[in-house]
Amino acid sequence: MYDRPGCGTAVRALRDRNAEVLRVCPGEARGVGDLMLLSNSFSPGQGPLEHAMDALAALLAGCRRVLFVPYAGSDPDAYTDAMRDVLAVLEVQVTAAHRAPDPIEALAGADAVFVGGGNSFRLLRAVQRNGLLPAIRNRVQTGMPYLGVSAGANLACPSIRTTNDMPIVQPASLTALALIPFQVNPHYPAALRDGASAIEARDARLREFLEENDVPVLGLCEGAWLHVHGTQAHIGGTAGGRILTRGNEPRAVHPGDNLTALLDTHPRYDSPAP
Ligand code: ASP
């Protein structure tokens, strides 16, 4: 979809990983499989992913084997065990990438991939090193369902430039899966819960991103998710968020809103505002 052979010379010229210049082949952003990108796992008073269970059941319907990718977390073993318990009600078998002798082979044997939260830099470095980054991209582009929570939602974007995380490790570049042609910012503050000053502080950082990159950012509040199904995109969950774009006031989005137009975005990274 992005930066791959067949996209023309403009894209081929941009393969320098360190320069990390991203481009989209127009039209190819649409028609990916099924993506569910959640802001968070925990909602107040609920167990992990409980707030999203019905949507998860729909996403994973027909899937028997899920590859869990826990590299962002501090304790991948414990995280895997917890997610295995959570997904047991859906009768799917969970295999952990970090325990697999060959994570690429484990992906090949899976029907869906679930990328968990934690630190986005640690996650990206791990999947760059073991080759899962292109492997996951290829599988999802040919229809494999992708579930991403928080750092896993960041990984689905063209870049992890809009993570809230600290760069605790150094990935080879910030280029990520590019399963969607815009950015997500998870854990986006909500007015009632977090207050106006939290929103101002977050928006100030996202505006800096927009000064350097002409790419929409979807801030997802806790409880919200983005669901991309084929050529359609919607907000799901118990909360919404805001879309920030260069030169415009942030726009609120609510559960059920149709965000399909965002899939037609032609993102321009490293394109400073004049
Ligand atoms: N640290 C977050 C997570 O829970 C990611 C983020 O805030 O960007 O995965």
Residues whose N, C-alpha, C, O or C-beta is under 5 A from the ligand:
A	BS01	LIG	G117 G118 N119 V149 S150 A151 T163 N164 D165 P186 H187
